[in-house]
Each structure stands twice: as C-alpha cells, then as structure tokens.
C-alpha cells in the first residue's frame, strides 16, 4: 500500500549521514517561500495567491528581479509543474485553514511549518485560535531571524516549537507549549510526509489521533510510491525527483496510486477530499473560457481527512 524505498539514515544513537535540515535550514522550505512570493506578484489570477509575507522574506535583489519579470518561477528554476502545484496547494490549504476557523476550530498544528505565514495572514484578529508551528530548529531559527530582520511581527497566539521528527517526543513538546488534546484541531502537514521514514509517518498520524478529539481535520500531501521507484509515470516526475535528491532532502515515503483510503483507514482517518493533479488543474488553472492553461506536476496529491471516533 505505502512504500519506503530507503532505510532510515540511522536512529537516535547513530544517525550516520546527516540530512541537510540537521545542519541548515530546508532548501525545499525556502523554495516554497519563493514560489509563494512569486505567485503573490503574478498578474494572472490563476497563478496569483495571497502570501504577501513571503515577498517580505525575500532578499531585496530577488524581489526586484521578480517584480520586474527578470526572474520567473515558471521557467528553469522550477521542475515541470511544481510551481503550479505549490500555488494550488497554498490556495487549497489557505481555504481549509479559513474554513476551520469559521467552524470554530481553536487549534491549528502546522507540522514541518517551514516559512509558513498563515498565523499572520489568516487569523484576522481571532485571538482565541492558537497556531502551533513545529519544525526543525535550523528552519525555525532561520524563519524567526528573517521576521526580526524584516520587522515582521507575529501574534502571541502563534507558537513556534523546534523539534526533530525522527528523534524527539513531539507530544511532550506540545504539552510544554500548552497544546490541548480536548480541542478540535486542524493538522497541516504540507510538503512533509514524503521526507519522513515509514516509522515517522506512522508516529505522526498516531499523534494526530492521540492528541485530538473525533472530528478534527488533517490536510496533507503525498507522492505516489512509484515515483520512489523512478517509474517516471507522471508529468514532471524525473525533474522533481532529481531536484530534491540534489538538495539532500530526497523523498523516502510514498503511497501507491489508488490506495489512499486504505492508508487513511489504517491511520483511523476518513477521507473528506482527495485532489490529484487533474483535479488541481481543473480547480485552479482554468481561464475564463474554461480552458486549462497549464499543467500541474503529477507526482503529488493533496488529502483532507477527519479523525474518527
């Protein structure tokens, strides 16, 4: 059903070859931030999204190049269809976040938060909603350093928790930060589980069930397991696989095509919505005539699921 193509680099006692995020901030997180910034500056509404904070986090020279159209994320900087995918994923999860706050959710947990800014952009004065952001220490430090440098303030109910998903007890860290198991929670795992081992994925979804009541929501994306086998079945597959491998943040976990319901059932979740590249193209990239104007990388899917009783 799901597949882990490579053994974990090590364990708590001996990690062997270190992943980039143990030493430096995540390149994929930085790339996502740049895609969101570029999208905010787009004129075409299909490509435009609302992350104005991402623009502020860019170096001034890069911001200038994007504004003047001297640099384009639609070109060689991005593997085929990945810029489009990041735009669609950002829009979709923004909407899920907004819907959850409208429905009275008082907790959000963003795992592998990267340079996410939803707590700043989308809370809209809802001081009763707490947004917990969990990520590697290196990435969170880089983000908060940029916030300070750019004089970007974030609300008191935006709580940052540095943690290593492979090594540390996340539940203990959440409890220390004031996270409540009794409140319905939206869990956001954006661009995360494909970088985790099988054991870490299982532990992550176990945490979701143990730390929230029934009716909580989880939104996450995943890659098809066949991409780990380099079967090259999907649009843009080889380019994005080689990119993440080159960045020393290569994928290790995937789910077989057509097996998402089985995966969710094993993790005590029920499917609410499933979006593959075809769905995303139809949802976000149609012009006024109804014509699809671009392709989305085919290796990824987005899932919205709810916890069972």
ZITA-V106254 format. One record per residue. N is the residue number from 1. OMEGA is omega in radians with two decimals (* if undefined). Layout:
n->(N,N)
omega->(OMEGA,OMEGA)
This chain:
n->(1,2,3,4,5,6,7,8,9,10,11,12,13,14,15,16,17,18,19,20,21,22,23,24,25,26,27,28,29,30,31,32,33,34,35,36,37,38,39,40,41,42,43,44,45,46,47,48,49,50,51,52,53,54,55,56,57,58,59,60,61,62,63,64,65,66,67,68,69,70,71,72,73,74,75,76,77,78,79,80,81,82,83,84,85,86,87,88,89,90,91,92,93,94,95,96,97,98,99,100,101,102,103,104,105,106,107,108,109,110,111,112,113,114,115,116,117,118,119,120,121,122,123,124,125,126,127,128,129,130,131,132,133,134,135,136,137,138,139,140,141,142,143,144,145,146,147,148,149,150,151,152,153,154,155,156,157,158,159,160,161,162,163,164,165,166,167,168,169,170,171,172,173,174,175,176,177,178,179,180,181,182,183,184,185,186,187,188,189,190,191,192,193,194,195,196,197,198,199,200,201,202,203,204,205,206,207,208,209,210,211,212,213,214,215,216,217,218,219,220,221,222,223,224,225,226,227,228,229,230,231,232,233,234,235,236,237,238,239,240,241,242,243,244,245,246,247,248,249,250,251,252,253,254,255,256,257,258,259,260,261,262,263,264,265,266,267,268,269,270,271,272,273,274,275,276,277,278,279,280,281,282,283,284,285,286,287,288,289,290,291,292,293,294,295,296,297,298,299,300,301,302,303,304,305,306,307,308,309)
omega->(3.00,-2.98,3.03,-3.03,-3.07,3.08,3.07,-3.11,-3.14,3.10,-3.05,-3.09,-3.07,-3.05,-3.13,3.13,-3.07,3.02,-3.11,-3.03,3.08,-3.08,-3.07,3.10,-3.05,3.06,3.13,3.07,3.12,3.12,3.11,3.11,-3.14,3.08,3.14,3.11,3.12,3.13,3.12,-3.11,3.14,3.06,3.14,-3.05,3.10,-3.10,-3.03,3.02,-2.82,-3.07,3.13,3.10,3.14,3.11,-3.11,-3.11,-3.12,2.94,-3.06,-3.10,3.12,3.10,3.11,-3.12,3.13,-3.13,-3.11,3.12,3.06,3.09,-3.10,3.08,3.09,-3.05,-3.00,3.11,-3.06,2.97,-3.04,3.01,-3.10,3.06,3.12,3.14,-3.14,3.09,-3.12,3.14,3.12,-3.13,-3.08,-3.09,2.99,-3.12,3.09,3.11,3.14,3.13,-3.13,3.12,3.10,-3.13,3.05,3.06,-3.10,3.10,2.97,3.06,-3.14,-3.08,-3.01,-2.92,-3.10,-3.14,3.13,-3.11,-3.06,3.12,3.11,-2.99,-2.87,-3.11,3.03,3.06,3.12,-3.07,-3.14,-3.13,3.10,3.10,3.11,3.11,-3.13,3.07,3.08,-3.09,-3.09,-3.11,3.12,3.11,3.13,3.14,-3.11,3.07,3.11,3.06,-3.12,-3.12,-3.09,-3.12,3.08,3.13,3.09,-3.03,-3.13,3.13,2.99,-2.97,-3.08,-3.08,3.08,-3.11,3.01,-3.07,-3.08,-2.94,-2.95,3.08,-3.06,-3.14,3.13,3.13,3.11,3.13,3.11,-3.08,3.09,3.13,-3.11,3.08,-3.01,-3.08,3.03,-2.99,2.92,3.08,3.13,3.11,-3.01,3.13,-3.01,-2.84,3.11,3.13,-3.09,3.02,3.07,-3.11,-3.12,3.08,3.12,-3.13,-3.13,3.14,3.02,3.10,3.14,-3.14,-3.09,-3.03,3.13,3.10,3.05,-3.13,3.01,-3.06,3.02,3.04,-3.11,3.02,-3.12,3.04,3.05,-3.12,3.14,3.09,3.08,3.12,3.13,3.13,3.06,-3.10,-2.94,-3.13,3.08,-2.99,-3.04,-3.11,-3.11,3.09,-3.13,-3.13,-3.10,3.08,3.12,-3.14,-3.11,3.07,-2.99,-3.12,3.08,-3.08,3.07,3.11,-3.12,3.11,3.11,-3.07,-3.07,3.14,3.09,3.11,-3.13,3.13,3.12,-3.12,3.06,3.11,3.09,-3.10,3.01,-3.12,3.12,-3.07,3.02,-3.05,3.12,3.11,-3.12,3.09,-3.13,-3.09,-2.97,-2.98,3.00,3.07,-3.06,3.10,-3.11,-3.13,3.05,-2.97,-3.13,3.13,3.09,3.10,-2.98,-3.05,-3.01,2.96,3.10,-3.11,2.91,-3.10,3.12,3.12,-3.13,3.07,*)
